[in-house]
Amino acid sequence: MHLNLPTDIHYIGVDDTDLELFESQYIVPNGIAYNSYLVVDEKIAIMDTADHRKKQAWWENLRQTLGSRTPDYLIVHHLEPDHSGIIGEVMAAYPHLTLITSAAAQKMLPQFFEHTDFSNRIHIVKEGDTLSLGKHTLQFFGAAMVHWPEVIVSYEQHTRTLFSADAFGKFGVLSHDEDWACEARRYYFNICGKYGAQVQNLLKKLGTLDVATICPLHGPILTENLGYYLHLYDIWSRYDVETEGIFIAYASIHGGTAEAAEHLAELLRAKGAAKVAITDLCRCDMAEAVEDAFRYGTMVVAAASYDGSVFTPMHDFLHRLQSKNYQKRRVGIVENGSWAPCAGRVMREMLQSQKEITFVEPTVTIRSRLKTSDLPQLERLADALLA
């Protein structure tokens, strides 16, 4: 595993290939990496730890890299358990070690480590504070709500290395090479998507730094073409459109709604749509559906009516979009109902609560199965979506 880290910065993180669901909800086919680093100088700093489930491998990496030396500092950028699970053990193993973190993290530490005494062993850093390790100097910046309130990032001035906490992270492990953008996008919108304004604040701070290497807490170390990653983060956190195209998300009980959605997709392709992506919300990875909703500028939601509301997979999907701050998009609606169609009303109400949503008319209503008489409605909707 070639990490291309600067001299004196060592990787001590761990790949977790056994994990099926990250945060108990996100499918991770290749697992997840818990990244942790060691900065070795006159003083030695551990940069975060790892999830408790991989503590044995993490300890082996730390001790092998340390040799006979003892760490002086533990830098805690983020307290989420997948990065902080071994803090208590580290504090116990190295009685003279000082924990460096934010004031917000200090207040939260006892919630995670009831039996660890942090008295007189925590040094709180504020915006712009520095910590000298010798020739390496860490400078700290607040990154509140990216994506927890206690988050900080640090910039090592000598090597121009940014330790970015969860920012610029992705699903997947370091031992498996794969495209960055796909899993980073899915990660961003499902983990940080609600906090676009806070990510923009962090990007403004990073704009004042000369960054050569980005070391996130998940995913690969980034060393080349950093402008590409920064550009994508800027698009995502502004809720701007990344890819021109139309995303169709449908939830069908007995196949009637699916047929209507597929027919609409065929119409759009025949009429020259730049890109049409379609997904079955009853069977897809819901996190991927959320990713695609943010990726494209136009979305169509198609669902059956159910219990006086909308079919539950669609309700779940729209609830996730609400929680992730979905906005600045065009949306078309297709509803199905055998006796009292109501899915369209519910979907519209859920989306109306979001910022800058423009509804594309007409709303198409089908009764049970797609019929010849429904085709003109779908044709008009397709034309409106492409207008």
C-alpha positions as CSV (number, residue, x, y, z in Angstrom):
1,M,0.0,0.0,0.0
2,H,1.8,3.1,-1.3
3,L,0.6,6.1,0.7
4,N,3.0,8.8,-0.6
5,L,3.2,10.6,2.8
6,P,5.8,13.2,3.6
7,T,8.9,12.3,5.5
8,D,8.3,11.9,9.3
9,I,4.5,11.4,8.9
10,H,3.6,7.8,9.2
11,Y,0.3,5.9,8.6
12,I,-0.8,3.8,11.6
13,G,-4.4,3.4,10.6
14,V,-6.4,0.2,9.9
15,D,-8.6,-1.2,7.1
16,D,-11.8,-2.7,8.3
17,T,-12.9,-5.2,5.6
18,D,-15.3,-7.0,8.0
19,L,-17.7,-4.1,8.4
20,E,-20.9,-4.4,6.5
21,L,-22.7,-1.2,7.5
22,F,-21.0,2.0,8.4
23,E,-22.8,3.9,11.1
24,S,-25.1,0.9,11.1
25,Q,-26.8,2.2,8.0
26,Y,-24.5,2.7,5.0
27,I,-23.5,-0.3,2.9
28,V,-19.7,-0.5,2.5
29,P,-18.9,-3.3,0.0
30,N,-15.2,-2.9,0.5
31,G,-15.3,-1.9,4.1
32,I,-13.9,1.3,5.6
33,A,-10.5,2.7,6.6
34,Y,-9.9,4.2,10.0
35,N,-7.0,6.5,9.3
36,S,-4.6,7.5,12.0
37,Y,-1.2,9.1,11.6
38,L,2.1,9.6,13.6
39,V,4.2,12.8,13.3
40,V,7.7,12.0,14.5
41,D,10.0,14.8,15.5
42,E,11.7,15.9,18.7
43,K,8.2,15.5,20.1
44,I,5.8,12.8,18.7
45,A,2.1,13.4,18.0
46,I,-0.5,10.6,17.4
47,M,-3.1,12.0,15.1
48,D,-6.4,10.3,16.2
49,T,-6.8,6.6,16.9
50,A,-9.4,4.2,15.4
51,D,-12.5,2.2,16.0
52,H,-12.3,-0.1,19.1
53,R,-13.1,-3.1,16.9
54,K,-9.7,-2.8,15.2
55,K,-7.7,-1.8,18.3
56,Q,-5.2,-4.8,18.1
57,A,-4.1,-3.9,14.6
58,W,-3.9,-0.2,15.5
59,W,-1.7,-0.9,18.5
60,E,0.6,-3.1,16.5
61,N,1.0,-0.3,13.9
62,L,1.6,2.3,16.5
63,R,4.3,0.3,18.5
64,Q,6.0,-0.9,15.3
65,T,6.3,2.7,14.1
66,L,7.3,4.2,17.6
67,G,10.0,1.6,18.3
68,S,11.5,2.5,21.7
69,R,10.1,6.1,21.7
70,T,7.1,7.4,23.6
71,P,4.5,9.7,22.2
72,D,4.1,13.2,23.7
73,Y,0.7,14.2,22.3
74,L,-2.6,12.7,21.1
75,I,-4.4,15.0,18.7
76,V,-8.1,14.4,18.7
77,H,-9.7,16.0,15.6
78,H,-13.0,14.3,15.9
79,L,-14.6,12.3,18.8
80,E,-16.9,10.0,16.8
81,P,-16.2,6.5,18.0
82,D,-14.7,5.2,14.7
83,H,-11.8,7.6,15.3
84,S,-11.7,7.8,19.1
85,G,-12.3,4.3,20.3
86,I,-8.9,3.8,21.7
87,I,-8.3,7.1,23.5
88,G,-8.8,5.7,27.0
89,E,-6.3,2.9,26.4
90,V,-3.7,5.4,24.9
91,M,-4.1,7.7,27.9
92,A,-3.6,4.7,30.3
93,A,-0.6,3.4,28.4
94,Y,1.3,6.7,28.3
95,P,0.8,8.5,31.6
96,H,2.7,11.6,30.5
97,L,0.9,12.1,27.2
98,T,-1.1,15.3,26.7
99,L,-4.4,15.2,24.7
100,I,-4.8,18.1,22.3
101,T,-8.4,19.0,21.3
102,S,-11.1,21.6,21.1
103,A,-13.1,23.0,24.1
104,A,-16.2,21.3,22.7
105,A,-14.5,17.9,22.6
106,Q,-13.2,18.3,26.2
107,K,-16.8,18.6,27.4
108,M,-17.8,15.5,25.4
109,L,-15.0,13.2,26.4
110,P,-16.5,12.0,29.7
111,Q,-19.6,10.8,27.7
112,F,-17.4,8.3,25.9
113,F,-14.8,7.5,28.5
114,E,-16.4,7.3,31.9
115,H,-13.5,5.7,33.7
116,T,-10.7,7.8,32.1
117,D,-9.2,10.6,34.2
118,F,-8.4,13.5,31.9
119,S,-7.5,15.9,34.7
120,N,-4.6,18.1,33.9
121,R,-3.9,16.1,30.7
122,I,-5.9,18.1,28.2
123,H,-4.6,21.1,26.3
124,I,-7.4,23.1,24.5
125,V,-6.5,24.7,21.2
126,K,-8.4,27.6,19.6
127,E,-8.5,28.9,16.1
128,G,-5.0,29.6,14.7
129,D,-3.2,28.1,17.8
130,T,0.1,26.3,17.0
131,L,2.0,23.4,18.6
132,S,5.7,22.9,17.8
133,L,7.0,19.4,17.6
134,G,10.5,20.5,16.5
135,K,10.8,21.3,12.9
136,H,7.2,20.4,12.4
137,T,4.5,22.8,13.6
138,L,0.8,22.0,13.8
139,Q,-1.7,24.9,13.3
140,F,-5.3,24.3,14.4
141,F,-8.5,25.5,12.8
142,G,-12.1,25.0,13.9
143,A,-14.4,22.9,11.6
144,A,-17.5,22.8,13.7
145,M,-20.4,20.7,12.2
146,V,-18.2,19.1,9.6
147,H,-19.9,17.1,10.8
148,W,-19.9,17.2,14.6
149,P,-19.6,20.4,16.7
150,E,-16.3,19.6,18.3
151,V,-14.3,19.0,15.0
152,I,-11.0,20.6,14.4
153,V,-8.5,20.2,11.5
154,S,-4.7,20.8,11.7
155,Y,-2.1,22.0,9.2
156,E,1.5,20.8,9.5
157,Q,3.4,23.9,8.2
158,H,6.7,22.2,7.4
159,T,5.3,19.5,5.0
160,R,2.2,21.5,4.1
161,T,0.0,18.6,5.3
162,L,-3.7,19.0,6.2
163,F,-5.2,16.6,8.7
164,S,-8.7,17.1,7.6
165,A,-10.8,15.0,10.0
166,D,-13.9,13.6,8.1
167,A,-13.6,16.2,5.3
168,F,-12.4,14.7,2.0
169,G,-13.1,11.2,3.3
170,K,-14.7,8.4,1.4
171,F,-16.1,4.9,2.0
172,G,-13.8,2.0,1.2
173,V,-10.4,0.7,2.4
174,L,-6.9,1.8,1.4
175,S,-5.9,-1.7,0.3
176,H,-8.6,-1.6,-2.5
177,D,-8.0,0.9,-5.3
178,E,-11.2,2.5,-6.7
179,D,-12.5,5.7,-8.1
180,W,-12.4,8.4,-5.5
181,A,-15.4,10.6,-6.6
182,C,-18.1,7.9,-6.6
183,E,-17.6,6.8,-3.0
184,A,-16.5,10.2,-1.7
185,R,-19.7,11.7,-3.1
186,R,-21.9,9.0,-1.5
187,Y,-20.0,9.6,1.7
188,Y,-20.2,13.4,1.6
189,F,-23.9,13.7,1.0
190,N,-24.9,11.1,3.5
191,I,-22.5,12.1,6.2
192,C,-21.8,15.8,5.7
193,G,-24.6,16.8,3.3
194,K,-26.7,18.7,5.7
195,Y,-23.8,21.0,6.6
196,G,-23.0,22.8,3.3
197,A,-22.6,26.2,4.9
198,Q,-20.1,24.8,7.5
199,V,-18.1,23.0,4.8
200,Q,-18.0,26.3,2.9
201,N,-16.5,28.0,6.0
202,L,-13.8,25.4,6.2
203,L,-13.0,25.7,2.5
204,K,-12.5,29.5,3.0
205,K,-10.0,28.7,5.7
206,L,-8.2,26.2,3.6
207,G,-8.0,28.8,0.8
208,T,-5.5,30.7,3.0
209,L,-3.1,27.7,3.2
210,D,-0.6,26.2,0.9
211,V,-1.7,22.5,1.1
212,A,0.4,19.8,-0.6
213,T,-1.1,16.7,1.1
214,I,-4.6,16.0,2.6
215,C,-4.8,13.3,5.2
216,P,-8.5,12.5,5.9
217,L,-9.8,10.2,8.6
218,H,-11.3,7.9,6.0
219,G,-10.1,7.1,2.5
220,P,-6.9,7.6,0.6
221,I,-4.2,10.3,1.3
222,L,-4.6,12.9,-1.4
223,T,-1.4,14.3,-2.9
224,E,-2.0,15.1,-6.6
225,N,-4.5,17.4,-8.4
226,L,-5.8,18.7,-5.1
227,G,-7.8,21.3,-7.0
228,Y,-10.0,18.5,-8.3
229,Y,-11.1,17.5,-4.8
230,L,-11.5,21.0,-3.6
231,H,-13.6,21.9,-6.6
232,L,-15.9,19.0,-6.0
233,Y,-16.3,19.9,-2.4
234,D,-17.1,23.4,-3.4
235,I,-19.8,22.2,-5.8
236,W,-21.3,19.8,-3.3
237,S,-21.3,22.2,-0.3
238,R,-22.9,24.9,-2.4
239,Y,-25.6,22.4,-3.5
240,D,-24.8,23.2,-7.1
241,V,-25.3,20.7,-10.0
242,E,-22.4,18.5,-10.6
243,T,-23.7,16.5,-13.6
244,E,-26.3,17.7,-16.2
245,G,-29.0,15.1,-16.3
246,I,-32.2,13.7,-14.8
247,F,-32.5,11.3,-11.9
248,I,-35.7,9.2,-11.7
249,A,-36.4,7.6,-8.3
250,Y,-39.4,5.3,-8.1
251,A,-41.2,3.2,-5.5
252,S,-43.5,0.6,-7.0
253,I,-45.6,-2.0,-5.2
254,H,-46.8,-4.3,-8.0
255,G,-45.0,-2.9,-11.0
256,G,-47.3,-0.3,-12.4
257,T,-45.3,2.7,-11.1
258,A,-42.1,1.0,-12.3
259,E,-43.5,0.7,-15.8
260,A,-44.4,4.4,-15.8
261,A,-41.0,5.4,-14.6
262,E,-39.2,3.2,-17.1
263,H,-41.3,4.6,-19.9
264,L,-40.6,8.2,-18.9
265,A,-36.8,7.3,-18.9
266,E,-37.1,5.9,-22.4
267,L,-38.9,9.1,-23.6
268,L,-36.3,11.3,-22.1
269,R,-33.5,9.4,-23.7
270,A,-35.3,9.4,-27.1
271,K,-35.7,13.2,-26.8
272,G,-32.0,13.7,-26.3
273,A,-31.5,14.0,-22.5
274,A,-27.9,14.4,-21.6
275,K,-28.1,11.7,-19.0
276,V,-30.9,9.7,-17.4
277,A,-30.3,7.7,-14.2
278,I,-33.1,5.6,-12.7
279,T,-33.3,3.7,-9.5
280,D,-35.8,1.4,-7.7
281,L,-36.0,2.7,-4.2
282,C,-37.4,-0.7,-3.0
283,R,-34.2,-2.5,-3.9
284,C,-31.4,0.0,-4.2
285,D,-28.8,1.3,-1.8
286,M,-30.7,4.2,-0.4
287,A,-27.5,6.1,0.2
288,E,-26.7,5.9,-3.5
289,A,-30.2,7.3,-4.3
290,V,-29.5,10.2,-2.0
291,E,-26.1,10.8,-3.8
292,D,-27.8,10.8,-7.2
293,A,-30.5,13.2,-6.0
294,F,-27.8,15.8,-5.2
295,R,-25.6,15.0,-8.2
296,Y,-28.2,15.9,-10.9
297,G,-30.0,19.1,-11.4
298,T,-33.4,17.5,-12.1
299,M,-35.2,14.7,-10.3
300,V,-38.5,12.8,-10.9
301,V,-40.1,11.0,-8.0
302,A,-42.6,8.3,-8.9
303,A,-44.5,6.4,-6.3
304,A,-47.6,4.5,-5.4
305,S,-50.2,5.8,-2.9
306,Y,-50.1,3.8,0.3
307,D,-52.2,4.0,3.5
308,G,-53.5,7.5,2.7
309,S,-49.9,8.6,2.1
310,V,-47.0,7.5,-0.1
311,F,-45.4,4.1,-0.4
312,T,-42.9,3.8,2.5
313,P,-39.6,3.5,0.5
314,M,-40.4,6.8,-1.2
315,H,-41.3,8.4,2.2
316,D,-38.0,7.1,3.6
317,F,-36.0,8.6,0.6
318,L,-37.7,12.0,0.8
319,H,-37.2,12.1,4.6
320,R,-33.5,11.5,4.0
321,L,-33.4,14.3,1.5
322,Q,-35.0,16.6,4.0
323,S,-32.5,15.7,6.7
324,K,-29.6,16.3,4.3
325,N,-30.8,19.8,3.2
326,Y,-31.8,18.9,-0.3
327,Q,-32.3,22.2,-2.3
328,K,-31.9,24.1,-5.6
329,R,-33.3,21.4,-7.8
330,R,-36.2,20.9,-10.3
331,V,-38.6,18.1,-9.5
332,G,-41.2,16.3,-11.5
333,I,-43.9,14.0,-9.9
334,V,-45.6,10.8,-11.0
335,E,-48.2,9.3,-8.7
336,N,-50.1,6.0,-8.8
337,G,-53.3,5.1,-7.0
338,S,-56.0,2.5,-7.6
339,W,-58.9,4.4,-6.0
340,A,-57.6,7.6,-4.2
341,P,-54.3,8.7,-5.5
342,C,-52.5,10.8,-2.8
343,A,-48.8,10.0,-3.3
344,G,-48.3,13.2,-5.4
345,R,-49.7,15.5,-2.7
346,V,-47.5,13.9,0.0
347,M,-44.3,14.0,-2.1
348,R,-45.0,17.6,-3.0
349,E,-45.6,18.6,0.6
350,M,-42.4,16.9,1.7
351,L,-40.3,18.6,-1.0
352,Q,-42.0,22.0,-0.5
353,S,-40.3,22.2,2.9
354,Q,-36.9,22.4,1.1
355,K,-35.2,25.5,-0.3
356,E,-35.5,26.5,-3.9
357,I,-37.4,23.5,-5.2
358,T,-39.1,24.2,-8.6
359,F,-41.8,21.7,-9.5
360,V,-42.0,20.7,-13.2
361,E,-45.6,20.3,-14.4
362,P,-47.7,18.4,-15.1
363,T,-48.0,16.0,-12.2
364,V,-48.8,12.7,-13.8
365,T,-51.4,10.5,-12.3
366,I,-51.9,6.9,-13.3
367,R,-54.5,4.4,-12.1
368,S,-53.0,1.0,-11.2
369,R,-51.3,0.3,-14.6
370,L,-49.8,2.4,-17.3
371,K,-52.4,2.7,-20.2
372,T,-52.4,4.3,-23.6
373,S,-54.4,7.2,-22.3
374,D,-51.6,8.0,-19.8
375,L,-48.9,8.4,-22.5
376,P,-49.7,12.0,-23.5
377,Q,-49.3,13.1,-19.8
378,L,-45.8,11.4,-19.7
379,E,-44.9,13.0,-23.0
380,R,-45.8,16.5,-21.7
381,L,-43.8,15.9,-18.5
382,A,-40.8,14.7,-20.5
383,D,-40.9,17.8,-22.7
384,A,-41.2,20.1,-19.6
385,L,-38.3,18.3,-17.9
386,L,-36.1,19.0,-21.0
387,A,-37.2,22.6,-21.4
